[in-house]
């Protein structure tokens, strides 16, 4: 992983890397693989995509000693300051539909 991809976390100042999720959202990860990690990096065309593993798939990846990473939200002592608040659902009163 190139070091020019690393940026300091705005909360704790640790170096992190941003990768895209399959839904094209940016996710911060710790830059080094970790035994307890559950994020596999996969190359899709010319992009690296972070796939979160669980269950049997996670067990198989760990048994195969695949490099797995940890979301920085799980390790950052200041992660709570970055948590998004749920937006209230808007209701169209004219038709009673949720927007």
C-alpha positions in Angstrom: 0.0 0.0 0.0 1.7 3.3 -1.1 2.4 5.7 1.8 1.0 8.7 -0.3 -2.5 7.2 0.3 -2.2 7.8 4.0 -3.8 10.8 5.7 -4.0 11.8 9.4 -7.3 11.1 11.1 -9.0 14.4 12.0 -9.8 13.1 15.4 -6.8 11.1 16.7 -4.2 12.1 14.1 -3.2 8.5 13.4 -2.4 7.7 9.8 -5.4 6.2 7.9 -6.3 5.3 4.4 -9.6 5.9 2.7 -11.1 3.2 0.5 -14.4 2.9 -1.3 -17.1 0.4 -0.2 -19.1 -1.5 -2.8 -21.8 1.3 -2.4 -19.1 3.8 -3.3 -18.9 5.4 0.1 -15.5 6.4 1.6 -14.4 4.3 4.5 -11.4 4.9 6.7 -9.2 1.9 7.5 -6.1 1.4 9.6 -3.2 1.1 7.1 -1.7 -2.2 8.4 -3.4 -5.6 8.2 -4.6 -6.9 11.6 -5.3 -10.4 12.9 -8.7 -9.2 14.2 -9.5 -7.3 10.9 -12.7 -8.1 8.9 -12.2 -5.9 5.9 -10.7 -7.4 2.7 -9.4 -5.1 0.0 -10.3 -6.2 -3.5 -9.3 -4.7 -6.8 -12.2 -3.9 -9.1 -11.0 -2.6 -12.4 -8.7 0.2 -11.4 -10.1 0.8 -7.9 -9.6 -0.8 -4.5 -12.8 -1.7 -2.8 -13.3 -2.5 0.8 -15.5 -5.5 1.5 -16.6 -6.2 5.0 -16.6 -9.9 5.8 -18.6 -11.9 8.3 -19.4 -15.5 9.3 -17.9 -18.3 7.3 -16.4 -16.0 4.7 -14.5 -14.2 7.4 -13.4 -17.5 9.0 -12.1 -18.8 5.6 -10.2 -15.6 4.9 -8.5 -15.8 8.3 -7.7 -19.5 7.9 -6.1 -18.6 4.5 -4.1 -15.8 6.2 -5.5 -13.2 3.8 -4.5 -9.7 4.8 -7.5 -8.2 6.5 -7.8 -4.6 7.7 -9.8 -2.9 10.4 -12.2 0.0 10.0 -10.7 3.0 11.7 -14.1 3.7 13.3 -13.5 0.6 15.4 -10.1 1.7 16.6 -10.3 5.5 16.8 -10.7 6.9 20.3 -12.6 9.9 18.8 -14.9 7.9 16.4 -18.1 9.2 18.1 -17.4 12.7 16.8 -17.8 11.4 13.2 -21.0 9.4 13.8 -23.7 10.6 11.5 -27.0 11.5 13.1 -30.1 10.0 11.5 -32.1 12.5 9.5 -35.7 12.7 10.4 -38.0 11.2 7.7 -40.0 13.8 5.8 -43.6 13.1 5.2 -45.6 14.7 2.4 -48.8 15.7 4.1 -50.6 16.1 0.8 -50.5 12.4 0.1 -49.2 11.0 3.3 -46.1 9.5 1.6 -42.6 9.3 3.1 -40.1 11.2 1.0 
